Structures are given as C-alpha cells and as structure tokens.
Amino acid sequence: MNTLTFYSNYYNHHQKALCDAFHELLQDGFTFVETMPMEDFRSGMGWGIDAPSYVLRTYESEENEKRALDLACSSDLVIMGTAPEYYIEKRIELGLIIFRYSERPLKEGFVKFLIPRLTKKYMHLHVRNRKKNMYVLAASAFTAWDFKKMLGSYPGKCYKFAYFPKHPDIDPDEMFRRKEEKAAQAGATTILWEGRMIRLKRADLLIRAVAILVSKGYDMRVKLIGDGDEKKNLIALSQKLGLNDIVSFEGFLAPDEARQRMADAKIYVCTSNFLEGWGSVIYEALGVGCAVVASHACGATPWLVKPGETGFVYKSGDAASLADKIERLLKDEKLRSDLGKNAYEQMHREWNPEVAAKRVIELCECLTAGKPTPFSDGPCSKAEILKNNWYSDAR
C-alpha cells in the first residue's frame, strides 16, 4: 500500500498518535482530511493541537476541497470517520475499499433507528452499503451488534479498533516506582476518576460505592478531576454522605497533566453508562499501568478490561457491584500492582497506535486479496456480536 486518506471532522489529540504512525509508515502517502474547524468548547478542554503537514483542511480553500475529493478515488485505502458522505460517493460507485471508523451508532437505543430523519440517514449510510466493498473499524465492542440490528448491515465485516492516544514514552520501572512513592505519600489507597462531569459519566456511582466501602471500615482517598454540569450535584452528594475528608474535586487538566495523574495512580475507575461510545480514559489508564474498574457499558471495556488480569468489570448503574470490585483491590496490594503491570504490558504489546497502523494496512491488503484477517485478537481482529446484557457477576 502506498496511499491512505483518513477523513474526519477535525484533527485532535485522540487521533494524532494513530495518524503519526500512518505517516511514519507511508510518509507523503498519508493524508488526514479535516472537514470543519473545532468547536470552542473542545479547544478549551485542550483538544486543539497544532496540525502537522499531512493535515488537509477542506474549509480553508476550494483547492483543498477539490484535492480531498480527488484523494477519495485515488487512494489505495480510505478511512471514513465523522465526515460528509459525499467525499466517498464516487469511491463507493467504483467498488474501491473503504474502512468506516465508527463507535456504536445506536448507543441511545434501537428507537433511534425508528426516527424518520435518522432512519433515512442510516439507510443511506449503512443499509444500502452493507454488501459493498466497505468494512468497519469498530471503536466499541457493541458496534457490530448495532449494525446487525440495522437490517444486517456489514455482516461479518466489523473489526476491533479503538481511539489511540499516544502510548506514553515512560520507563515502566520508573513509572511503577513513582506509583509506590505516591501511594506512600498519600497514606491511603488513592482512587482516580477523570472526565466531564455530566450525567452519562455517572461519577455519582463512585461516590455511592465509596460510601459503602467506608461503612465497612476501608480507608481510601478519591480524586475526581474534571468539570461540568453535574459537579455541584456531585459535591453535594459527597457532603451528604459525609465523605468530605475522603473525596476531593479538581477542575479540568491539560491532557498531558491528566495522563501524568493517571501514571501516578494505582486504581482508576470509569463509571460511564451506555451513552459512552468508547471510553478513552480506560485505554489511557491501562496504558499507564492502572488497575481499572470499568462499567460493562463502555465500548472499550469488553476488549480491554480482562477481569482478574488487567482490572475488573462491574454492572453499569450498580453502586454495590462497583463497590464489590473496588473492595477486591483495596484488600490486596499485590493484586493492585499485578493488574497494573499486566495492563501496561497488554497496551504496550498490542493496543497502541503503532501496532494499529501496521495492522490496518495489513488487514486492507488481506481483504483486497480475498483473505481473512490474520489477527486473532487486538486491533483489526474480528469483532464478534456482543449485546448490552453481556455482563455476568462471574466476571
């Protein structure tokens, strides 16, 4: 493969590492097409970054727009993220290979498919193309199931993928030494939560779970980092439950600083419900050696959080289930450390942008030659059907 073009709404830190890896492999053969300027609120959260030479901004000139349209047909592979469909209409007609990069489309439920405006959109985007030369890079373990519900879209054509923030260039021995040092300084086990404080993130569940654990006599410190509409409610809940000395709140941090906080932590908790498409914080926390406790509803959880190996999974929306999984880590210091080391190794070995970029190219070459994916697990392996109710207490 010589040329690959990736279309999406805007270039940001979630995509930079993967795009850099593509550029490293293909040099001038890789182009990222940015189709709109970033919203101010995302820039304010630290999403805005300088664009490298491989980024083509269609909104800056008619010449750029024309080049973006030309690349859609001339590239060996096109990856289609959140971008206008007209860029690839001609490519579809020509039967050229396309990878859709997609979270689960029905995270709000199947009722979304029954809304006339959205039904028309999904029929145009997915149902009409289900048997075309189009495949899905699924940024959620539930993507294949959602597409199946859309009249069998992309049957057997969904592959595991992710959002791939930069894998940290950290000496693992130094990182785990710092974790021990920070734990000793805290005087109690620290539990970390980061993100936008909005309803779908369900940070209230962590506070309720902590109250359960405190009633059992456990000592811990909980840090919630972020901001949002729910922050006042979360502070009020913490006060109501008598957790002022245990739960602390901070505002948003720049991505690099937030990642460093993760690198210093031993336990990371993700509480989001099914409205969370992927859950990049799970990926990031595992990548810096945290034992992760994650809701079964997050798109990243089934593929990345292996119970008893890299973390634990709890039943979404259930504070008692969350408390039970955290308790296992609080009781066993060695388990916390072992899971964190396993997590780091998993991400370093397999779930990182360099591996993902190479596998995308190899998968494309295999599919073009009529061969199946050569990968049995990790990025670009087959994404099997997984329903929302997959959780079991046995996990």
N, C-alpha and C positions, 0 to 999 in steps of 0.2 A: 504494500500500500504506500502511495506517495502523497495523497492529499486527503485531508479530513476537515470538514467545516462544521462547527458547533453553533447553532442558532439558539439564542435565549434573550429574555427581556433586558437584563443588564448583567454586567460583569461585577462579581463581588468576591469576598474572601472565602465563601463556600465553594466557589468554582476555580479559584486561582491555582491551587495546587495541582488539580487534575489537568487544567489547561497548560500549566507549565510543563507537566510531564508529557503531554501530547506534543508540545512544541520542542521539547528535548529530543523526542523520537523522530519528528517529521520536519523540524526546522521551518522553513518558509511554506511548507506544505500544510501547515495548520493555521486555521483562521477561526477566531471567535467573533461571531456577528452579534453585536449589541443593538437591539431594536428600539430601545427607549431609554431616556435618562432616568436615573434612580430618584425615587421619592425622597423628600427632605427628611422624613421621619426615620427612614432606614440609614441615610447618611449620618444622621445624628446618633445612631446606635453603633457607629464605627464600621458600617458595611462599605462605605465609599473608599475605594483604593485607587491608586494610580494605574491607568491602563497601559500594559506593555504594547509593543509594536504589532503583535498579532491580533489585536482587537480592532474590528472594523465597525464604526458607529454609523448605522444607516441614516440616522436622523440629522447628520451633520452636512450631507450634500447629496444631490441627485446622483453624482458619480459613485458614491459609496453604495447607494441603494441599488444601482444597476450592477455593481460588482457583486453584491450579495445575491442578487437573483442569478447571475451567471454562475457563481460558485455552487449553487444548488444543483445544477446539472453537470458541472464539470468535475466535481469532487468524487473521489473513489468511495467515500462514505460521508453521509450527513447524519449528525446527531441533532434531533429536534427537541429542544426544551420548550419553555414558555415563550412562544413567538408566533406571529401571524402565519397562518397556514398557506397563504398564497406564495410564500417563498419556495415551497416544495411541491406545488401542484403539478408543475411540468415534470419534475423528477418522478412523481407517482405515475404519471402517464407513461413515462419511458420505462417503468419497471425497474428502476435503479434502487439499490438497497438503502434503507433508511432505518435508523435506530431512534425510537421515541424514548426520551428520558422523562420518566413520569413517576410521581407519587401515586397513591391510590386516588382515583378520580371520584369515588363515591364515599369519601370519609364522613360526610354528613348523613349517609344512608341511601338506600336504593330509591327513596322518594325523590331524590334529586334527579334521577333519570326520567321521572314522570312529569317534571315541569316542562311544559311545551317548548319554551325557549331553549332549555338545556337539552331536551330530547333531540331537537333539531341539530344542535351543536355536536352532541355525541355521535349521532348517526353519521354526520358528515365527517367528523374526525376519525372515528374508530370503527363503527359498524361497516361502513362501505369499504374500509381498507383492511378488514380482518384477514383477508386471504391474499393481500398484496405482498410485495417484497419488503415488508415492514415488520420490525421486531421491537421489543420493549426492553429498555434498561430500567428495571423496576427499583425505584427508590422507596420501597416499602414492601414488607413481606405480604401485605394484603392486596397489592396491585393486581396480581394475576386473578384473584377471586373477583375483584370489582370488574375487571374487563370481561370475565366469563359471564357475569350477570348481565352485561350489555350484549345480549344476544350472541354470546360466544365469541367475543372479539379476541383476536390474537391467540388462537388456540395453540398451546404448546410453544408459544413464541415469546415468552417472558423470561428474562434472565436477571439474576440477583445483581443489584448495584447499590449505590449509596450516594450521598454527598460526601466529598472527600476533602475536608480541610487539610491543611499542611500537617503531615506527620511530624511531630516535634523532633528537632535535632538535639536530643538530650542524651547525655551519657546515662544509661539506665542505673548503673551503680550509684552515681551521684544523685539521681532523682529519688531512688528509694532510700538513700541515706538522709536526704532532706525530709522525706516523709516522716522518718523516725524522729528526726530532730524537732520538726514542727509538732508532732504528736506529744513529745515530751514537754515542750514549752506550753502546750495547751493544758496539760494536766488532766485531760479527759478526752475521750474519743470525739473527734470532730466529724460532723456530717455536713456535706455541702450540697446546696441546691442553687442553680443559676438559671436565669431566663427572664422572659417578660412575665410580669405578674398579672396575668389575665385568666379568665375562668377556665379555659381549656387546659391550662398548665396544671391546675388542681394542686397548687402548693399547700392549700389548706389541709390536704390529706397528710402531708408530712408533719404538720403541727399537731394534728389529732393523734397521729401514730406516736409522736414523741410524748404526748400526754399519757398515753397508755404505758409506754416504757418507763416513764418517771414514776408512775404509780406502782410499778414493780420494783422500784429501787435502783434503776440504772442511772448512771451519771454520764452525761454527754454534753457537747456543745453543738448547736445547729446554726449554720450561717446561710441566710438566704440573700443572694446577690441579684439585683435587678430592680426594675421599677414597672409601674403600670397601674391600671385602674383598680386592681384588686389589692394593692399594697396596704391601704388604710384598713381594709377588712381583715387582712392577714395579721396586721399588728394588733388590731382589736381582739381577734381570736386568741392570739398568743397571750395577751394580757388577761383575758377572761379565764384562760386555762392555767394561769399562774406560772407562765414559762418565761417571764421577763429576764431571769438570770441565765436562761438556757438558750433561748432563740434570739438571734441578733439579725438586723436587717441592714443592707447596704444598697447603694444605688447601682446603676449600670457601670460596668468597667469596659475599657477597650478590649477587643478580642485577645490581644497578647497578654494583657494583665489577667483577664478571666482564665485563660489557659494556664497561667502560672499558678493561680489559686487552685485549680484542679490538680496540677502536678504536685502540689504540696499536701493534698488531701488523700486520705485512705478510703473513705466511703463517699460515694456520690449517689444521690437519689434523683430519679426522673419520675415525675408523677402525672404526666400528661394523659389525657383521655384519647378517644379515637379521632378527635379532630386534629391531632398531631400527625402530620403526614409521615415524617421520617423520625426526627428527634436527633439532631446533630450533636446535642450535648452528650448523648450516650456514646456516640462514636468518639468524641473528643475525650471524655472521661476515661474510657477504656484505653485510649491511646497513650494516656499519661499514667497508667498503672493504678487506676482506682478500681476497687471492688464496687460494682454498680448494682444498685437495686432499682429495677425499672418496671413500670406499668406494662402489662401484657398488651395494652392497646397501641403502643407506639410502633410505628412501622419498622424501626431498627431492632426492636427487642428480640423477635424470634430468631434473627440471623446472628446477632452479635452477643447477646447475653445468654451464656450457657450455664444453667443452674448448677451450682456447686463447682464450677470451673472458672468462670470469669465474673460471676455475680449471682444474683437471684432475681426471679420474676415474681411479682405479686399481682393479685387480681385487681384490675383497674377499678377505681372508685371505692375500694375496700380498705379503710384505715387499719383494721385489725390484721388483714393479710399483710399489709405493708409493715406494720409493727413486728409481726412474726419474722419476716425476712431480715429486718434490721437487727432484731434481737440475736439472730444466729451469728451475725458479725460482731456484735458487742460482746458476746460471750467468749469469742475465740480470736485472740490477737493473731495467732499463726494463720488462721483461715483468712482473715482480712489481708494479710500480707501475701499469702499464696495466691489468692484470687487476683489481686492486683498485678502480680508478676505474670500470671497466666494471661491476663487481659492485655498487658503490654506486648507480650510475645505474639499473641494472636493478631493484633493490629500491625505490629512490625513485620510479621511474616507474610500476611495475606491481605488484610483490609487497609491498604494505603494507596495513594494516588499513583505511584509509580507502577505498582502491580496492576492496578485497574486499567491504566492507559495501555499497557502492553497487552492485556487480555482483551480489551475492546478490539484492537487491531487483529489479534489472532482469531477472535470469535467471528469477526467480519469475513476474514479470509476463509474460515471453515464453512460458514454458511453459504458464501458465494460458490464454494466448491461442492456444495450439497452434503457437507459433513456435519455431524452434531457438535455441540460444544465439547471441547476436550477437558473441561474443568468440572470436577465432581463437587466442589464446594467453593465458597468465597465468590468474589466478583466474577460475573459472566457465567456462573454455573446456572443450571436450570432452576427457575423459580416455580416451585410447586404451588398448587392451590392451598391456601390457608384461610380459614374462616375466622370471624371475630371471636367465636366461642372456643378457641383452641386451648385456653388456659386450663390447667389441672393443678390441684394442690400438690400432686406428686412431684411437680417440678420445683 
